[in-house]
């Protein structure tokens, strides 16, 4: 599998807002999306006060999202392992 091509294909699919919304709602609970929106508002305030470039702000937001996904996956795994351990 060529990860670069797969990444480009994925990002191209996100150009369609319906696809993006379907993916977001399918992969994240609504309350998590709401927390992400709150974080986006904070990032916007930082951009205004620090006068950072759009590229840096978008890259930062994407990295934060990637870190959040990993954190949530770990939390879910820990929760599932505790349930499995005590069953």
Number of C-alpha atoms within 10 A of each C-alpha: 5 6 8 9 10 11 11 11 11 11 12 10 13 14 10 10 10 11 11 14 12 10 12 14 12 10 12 13 10 12 9 15 14 12 11 16 12 12 15 15 12 11 16 15 12 13 15 10 9 9 10 11 10 11 9 11 17 13 11 13 17 12 12 14 14 11 12 14 14 12 12 13 12 12 12 12 12 12 12 11 12 11 10 9 8 6 6
